[in-house]
């Protein structure tokens, strides 16, 4: 048994095991790297994409609500059209509320949540109340009420919508910065995994090469010994 473990076979087995272990290490490293990259890309594409989408709804909704409100004001001689555009504006306000809830339901960084709660939400709630007052004045369909609504649009509503819109712009920039950071981390991890795999393959190759040379030398010694013994035996037989 001891002789078997000190022979050529165990050395050849050692080379095979070393090669197999090297392949396993490279495979495991690659699997971990791919899994990590897939997870990070999933976060970057799916979750972050939803954040961008909802923030886009907020930004476009704010501009659209202000625009359709002006259209409602402009239809002072057509109550039916005015009512239609008021309802359209109300629908947009409802969409903004939905986008706000969807945004807060997503995983966002603390700074973004704080900015949303302190800058966007308060100003948006004030804006909705002003919208309702303006709707009430416009639906009276008289000149005096329309001018009062116009004054509220150009002063009070503009003053509350502007900081809400600025907050959305800052939130979008925050999302973009976080996305860039996630992509940079993913690329850094990919480079790290690539380097580790190359180092493992290189070291394993060198070790296999060294062990193979050692085994070859041992095999040559064994064959030389066998050859010499056969030669001596042949000479002895010939002499006999």
C-alpha positions, -999 to 999 in steps of 0.1 A, spaced: 0 0 0 28 24 10 46 15 -23 15 23 -43 12 58 -28 48 65 -35 47 53 -71 41 70 -105 3 63 -104 -2 85 -74 17 113 -90 -3 111 -122 -35 110 -100 -22 142 -83 -18 160 -116 -54 150 -126 -68 161 -93 -50 194 -95 -63 200 -130 -98 191 -118 -96 214 -88 -84 242 -109 -113 238 -133 -137 237 -104 -123 269 -89 -125 287 -123 -161 274 -128 -172 284 -93 -156 318 -97 -173 323 -130 -206 312 -117 -204 335 -87 -193 364 -109 -221 358 -134 -247 355 -106 -236 387 -90 -236 405 -124 -271 392 -132 -283 404 -98 -268 438 -101 -281 442 -137 -315 430 -126 -315 458 -99 -302 483 -124 -326 474 -152 -358 464 -134 -359 483 -101 -341 514 -113 -360 514 -145 -392 515 -126 -379 544 -105 -371 563 -137 -404 555 -152 -424 567 -122 -403 599 -119 -410 604 -156 -447 602 -149 -444 627 -122 -425 652 -143 -447 649 -174 -478 649 -152 -469 681 -135 -463 699 -169 -494 683 -184 -517 693 -155 -505 729 -157 -509 730 -195 -545 715 -195 -555 738 -168 -546 768 -190 -566 752 -218 -595 749 -194 -592 786 -185 -590 795 -222 -624 779 -230 -643 806 -211 -669 808 -239 -675 770 -241 -685 755 -208 -687 720 -222 -651 721 -235 -640 737 -202 -655 709 -182 -639 683 -205 -604 697 -200 -610 701 -162 -619 664 -160 -588 656 -181 -567 677 -156 -582 658 -127 -573 625 -143 -537 636 -147 -536 646 -110 -549 611 -101 -521 596 -123 -495 617 -104 -508 603 -71 -505 568 -84 -470 574 -96 -460 589 -63 -473 558 -44 -455 534 -68 -423 554 -65 -423 552 -27 -431 515 -28 -398 508 -46 -364 504 -29 -349 539 -30 -319 554 -12 -326 573 21 -315 606 5 -341 602 -23 -368 593 2 -360 622 24 -360 646 -6 -393 632 -18 -410 635 16 -397 669 24 -397 687 -10 -421 670 -33 -449 657 -11 -457 689 8 -457 711 -23 -477 686 -42 -504 684 -15 -506 722 -15 -509 722 -53 -538 697 -53 -557 720 -29 -551 750 -52 -561 729 -82 -595 722 -65 -600 759 -58 -592 767 -94 -616 740 -107 -643 755 -85 -638 790 -99 -636 778 -135 -668 758 -132 -687 789 -123 -683 799 -160 -683 837 -155 -656 863 -162 -649 873 -126 -644 837 -115 -622 830 -145 -600 859 -138 -597 848 -102 -587 813 -114 -561 828 -137 -546 848 -108 -544 816 -87 -528 797 -116 -501 824 -122 -493 830 -85 -502 803 -60 -502 773 -82 -469 782 -99 -453 788 -66 -461 754 -53 -456 734 -85 -421 749 -92 -404 734 -61 -423 701 -66 -410 699 -102 -374 708 -90 -376 680 -65 -385 655 -92 -355 668 -113 -332 662 -83 -346 628 -78 -340 619 -114 -304 630 -111 -300 609 -79 -314 578 -97 -289 583 -126 -260 586 -102 -270 555 -84 -274 536 -117 -239 547 -127 -225 535 -94 -242 501 -98 -229 497 -133 -194 507 -121 -195 482 -93 -207 455 -117 -178 462 -141 -153 463 -113 -165 429 -100 -164 414 -135 -128 426 -139 -119 411 -105 -135 378 -113 -116 377 -147 -83 384 -129 -89 357 -103 -98 332 -130 -67 340 -150 -45 338 -119 -60 304 -109 -55 290 -144 -19 303 -146 -9 290 -112 -26 256 -118 -9 254 -152 25 261 -137 20 235 -110 8 209 -134 38 216 -156 62 213 -127 46 181 -114 46 167 -150 83 173 -154 90 158 -120 69 127 -129 86 125 -163 120 125 -146 109 99 -121 95 78 -150 128 81 -169 147 69 -138 124 39 -134 126 30 -171 164 34 -170 166 11 -140 143 -15 -156 164 -12 -188 196 -17 -170 182 -47 -151 170 -62 -183 203 -57 -199 222 -73 -170 197 -102 -171 202 -106 -208 240 -107 -204 237 -132 -176 215 -154 -197 239 -151 -227 268 -160 -204 249 -190 -190 
